[in-house]
Amino acid sequence: MNIRKFSKAVLAGCLALIVISGMLYGEDGPEKVELNFSIHQERDVYDRSDYGEPPQFAIWLENPQTGEVETVIVTHRTGTGEFAGKVECPVSLPVWIGVFRNETGRDDFPRPWKPFYESVTGATPKVENFNITVELESGQTWIYYIEMNVAGDYNLHFPAFSSDNRPDKHGNGQPSLIYKGTILTERGERSVPKVIGRTDQYYFTTEINSDLKNMKSAKQVFSDIVVQCE
């Protein structure tokens, strides 16, 4: 699999609509379909966080036969390490960092002088509705993941300072959420992902914790996600 080659067009209002091509085929090659990720985000939810900024997020695909993964898109700050006042935020999208390391063979984090592939980084959307589209060969089954995190969305269980006075030094609040789904790349196929877990507020970890009982506003940010073949 190689979905690195693509073209990009800017959506009105904010986010780029990204079209990523698969392996190049001749005219008689396999039929292609567009896998469209349609996401609705609630601005009033992330506006209530301490920073009032839209979420960082990443989307990636996994081949269920081989386990091979490849990023469709990651938001600019996480993909480049260009966070305000610091060059990395390990708790931003930590599960995606594991994907990044798998894809690149690196063992560090994206940094301004050594970012992830620029071709798959995009501006953080501020519009309510945005779409990400990837072109894939028809007739295949894919697992897809979405990781999302709003900074500074503290609550009683994920406070700025823990009960033993430990500071949330990265301003994380509720940690990242991970969504997962499976879809067959046939025209008309449709999939709605489920939240499968979260990461950790204080520490970098690529492990997914299935305990979601104290995740509150974070679960409301992406209020609607539909993935379908067109």
C-alpha positions as CSV (number, residue, x, y, z in Angstrom):
1,M,0.0,0.0,0.0
2,N,1.1,3.5,-0.8
3,I,-1.4,6.4,-0.4
4,R,1.2,9.1,-0.1
5,K,0.6,10.6,-3.6
6,F,-2.3,13.1,-3.6
7,S,-3.7,16.5,-4.5
8,K,-5.1,19.1,-2.1
9,A,-7.9,21.7,-2.5
10,V,-8.8,24.2,0.1
11,L,-12.4,24.0,1.5
12,A,-14.3,27.3,1.7
13,G,-13.8,28.7,5.2
14,C,-11.0,26.6,6.5
15,L,-9.8,23.0,6.1
16,A,-8.2,21.6,3.0
17,L,-10.1,18.8,1.3
18,I,-7.4,16.2,0.8
19,V,-7.5,13.6,-2.0
20,I,-4.8,11.0,-1.6
21,S,-4.2,8.6,-4.5
22,G,-3.3,5.0,-4.1
23,M,-0.8,3.1,-6.2
24,L,-0.7,4.3,-9.8
25,Y,-2.5,2.0,-12.3
26,G,-3.0,2.2,-16.0
27,E,-6.4,2.7,-17.6
28,D,-7.2,-1.0,-17.3
29,G,-6.2,-1.0,-13.6
30,P,-8.5,-1.6,-10.6
31,E,-11.5,0.7,-10.1
32,K,-11.0,3.5,-7.6
33,V,-13.4,4.9,-5.0
34,E,-13.3,7.9,-2.8
35,L,-13.5,7.2,0.9
36,N,-15.0,10.3,2.5
37,F,-14.7,11.2,6.2
38,S,-17.4,13.7,7.0
39,I,-17.0,15.2,10.5
40,H,-19.2,17.7,12.4
41,Q,-17.6,19.4,15.3
42,E,-19.2,21.4,18.1
43,R,-17.5,24.8,18.4
44,D,-19.3,25.7,21.5
45,V,-17.8,22.7,23.3
46,Y,-14.2,23.4,22.5
47,D,-14.8,27.1,23.1
48,R,-15.4,26.3,26.7
49,S,-11.9,24.8,27.2
50,D,-9.2,27.0,28.8
51,Y,-7.6,27.7,25.4
52,G,-10.8,27.8,23.3
53,E,-8.9,26.1,20.4
54,P,-10.3,23.5,17.9
55,P,-9.0,20.0,18.4
56,Q,-5.9,18.3,17.2
57,F,-6.8,15.2,15.2
58,A,-5.3,12.5,13.0
59,I,-6.9,9.9,10.7
60,W,-5.1,6.8,9.6
61,L,-5.8,3.5,7.8
62,E,-4.8,0.0,8.7
63,N,-4.6,-2.9,6.4
64,P,-6.3,-5.8,8.3
65,Q,-4.4,-8.4,6.4
66,T,-0.9,-7.0,7.0
67,G,-1.3,-4.6,9.9
68,E,0.4,-1.9,7.8
69,V,-0.7,1.6,8.7
70,E,-0.6,4.9,6.9
71,T,-1.7,8.4,7.8
72,V,-4.4,10.2,5.8
73,I,-4.1,13.5,7.7
74,V,-2.7,14.9,10.9
75,T,-3.2,18.5,12.1
76,H,-0.3,20.9,11.6
77,R,0.8,21.4,15.2
78,T,1.1,17.7,16.0
79,G,2.6,16.9,12.6
80,T,5.3,19.5,12.8
81,G,5.8,20.0,16.6
82,E,5.1,23.7,16.2
83,F,3.2,24.2,19.5
84,A,3.1,27.6,21.1
85,G,6.1,28.0,23.4
86,K,7.3,24.4,23.0
87,V,8.5,22.2,20.2
88,E,6.5,19.1,21.1
89,C,3.5,18.0,23.1
90,P,3.7,14.2,23.6
91,V,0.2,13.9,24.9
92,S,-1.5,15.7,22.0
93,L,-2.1,12.6,19.8
94,P,0.0,9.9,21.4
95,V,-1.6,6.9,19.6
96,W,-0.9,8.6,16.3
97,I,2.7,9.1,17.4
98,G,3.0,5.3,17.4
99,V,1.7,5.3,13.8
100,F,4.2,8.1,12.9
101,R,7.0,6.0,14.3
102,N,5.8,3.0,12.4
103,E,5.7,4.8,9.1
104,T,8.9,6.7,9.4
105,G,11.1,4.3,11.4
106,R,11.9,7.1,13.8
107,D,11.7,7.0,17.6
108,D,11.2,10.6,18.4
109,F,8.4,13.2,17.9
110,P,7.7,15.5,14.9
111,R,9.6,18.7,15.3
112,P,9.8,22.0,13.4
113,W,13.2,21.1,11.9
114,K,12.2,17.5,11.3
115,P,8.4,17.3,10.8
116,F,6.2,14.5,9.5
117,Y,5.5,14.5,5.8
118,E,4.2,17.9,4.9
119,S,2.0,16.3,2.3
120,V,-0.4,14.9,4.9
121,T,-0.5,17.7,7.5
122,G,-3.3,20.2,7.4
123,A,-4.6,23.3,9.1
124,T,-6.8,22.7,12.2
125,P,-10.4,23.3,10.9
126,K,-12.6,25.9,12.6
127,V,-15.7,25.3,10.5
128,E,-18.5,23.1,11.9
129,N,-18.5,20.6,9.0
130,F,-15.4,19.4,7.1
131,N,-14.5,16.5,4.9
132,I,-11.4,14.5,4.3
133,T,-11.3,12.3,1.2
134,V,-8.9,9.5,0.3
135,E,-8.8,7.5,-3.0
136,L,-8.5,3.8,-2.6
137,E,-8.8,0.7,-4.7
138,S,-12.3,-0.7,-4.9
139,G,-13.3,-4.0,-3.2
140,Q,-10.9,-3.8,-0.2
141,T,-11.6,-3.8,3.5
142,W,-9.9,-1.2,5.7
143,I,-9.8,-0.4,9.4
144,Y,-9.7,3.3,10.0
145,Y,-8.9,5.3,13.1
146,I,-9.5,8.9,14.2
147,E,-7.7,10.4,17.2
148,M,-9.0,13.7,18.6
149,N,-7.9,15.9,21.5
150,V,-8.9,19.4,22.8
151,A,-6.3,21.1,24.9
152,G,-7.3,22.5,28.3
153,D,-10.7,20.8,28.6
154,Y,-10.3,20.1,32.3
155,N,-13.0,18.5,34.4
156,L,-13.2,17.1,37.9
157,H,-11.5,13.9,37.0
158,F,-8.9,15.5,34.7
159,P,-7.9,18.7,36.5
160,A,-5.1,21.2,36.0
161,F,-3.6,19.9,39.2
162,S,-4.1,16.3,40.5
163,S,-5.1,15.5,44.1
164,D,-1.4,15.2,45.0
165,N,-0.7,18.6,43.4
166,R,0.9,17.2,40.2
167,P,0.5,19.8,37.4
168,D,-0.8,19.0,34.0
169,K,2.3,20.5,32.4
170,H,1.1,20.1,28.8
171,G,-2.3,21.6,29.4
172,N,-4.0,18.4,28.3
173,G,-7.1,18.1,30.4
174,Q,-9.2,15.2,29.1
175,P,-6.8,13.1,27.1
176,S,-7.2,12.1,23.4
177,L,-10.1,10.0,22.3
178,I,-9.7,7.2,19.7
179,Y,-12.4,6.2,17.2
180,K,-12.4,3.1,15.2
181,G,-14.3,1.7,12.3
182,T,-14.2,-0.8,9.4
183,I,-15.4,-0.2,5.8
184,L,-15.5,-2.1,2.5
185,T,-14.5,0.2,-0.4
186,E,-17.5,-0.3,-2.5
187,R,-19.7,2.6,-3.7
188,G,-22.5,3.3,-1.3
189,E,-20.9,1.6,1.7
190,R,-21.2,3.6,4.9
191,S,-19.7,3.3,8.3
192,V,-20.0,5.1,11.6
193,P,-17.0,4.7,14.0
194,K,-17.2,4.0,17.7
195,V,-15.1,5.5,20.5
196,I,-12.9,2.7,21.7
197,G,-10.8,4.4,24.4
198,R,-8.6,7.2,25.5
199,T,-5.0,7.8,26.4
200,D,-3.5,9.4,29.5
201,Q,-3.6,13.0,30.8
202,Y,-0.1,13.3,32.2
203,Y,2.0,10.7,30.4
204,F,2.9,9.8,26.8
205,T,1.6,6.3,26.0
206,T,0.4,4.7,22.8
207,E,-1.8,2.3,24.7
208,I,-5.5,2.7,24.5
209,N,-7.4,2.8,27.8
210,S,-11.0,1.6,27.4
211,D,-12.2,3.4,30.5
212,L,-14.3,6.3,29.3
213,K,-16.6,7.0,32.2
214,N,-14.9,10.3,33.2
215,M,-14.6,11.6,29.7
216,K,-17.3,14.2,29.4
217,S,-17.1,17.2,27.0
218,A,-14.4,15.5,25.0
219,K,-17.0,13.0,23.7
220,Q,-19.2,15.8,22.4
221,V,-16.6,17.6,20.2
222,F,-16.9,15.4,17.2
223,S,-20.7,15.0,17.5
224,D,-21.1,13.3,14.1
225,I,-18.7,11.2,12.0
226,V,-19.8,9.4,8.9
227,V,-17.4,7.5,6.6
228,Q,-18.7,6.5,3.2
229,C,-17.6,5.4,-0.3
230,E,-18.5,7.7,-3.1
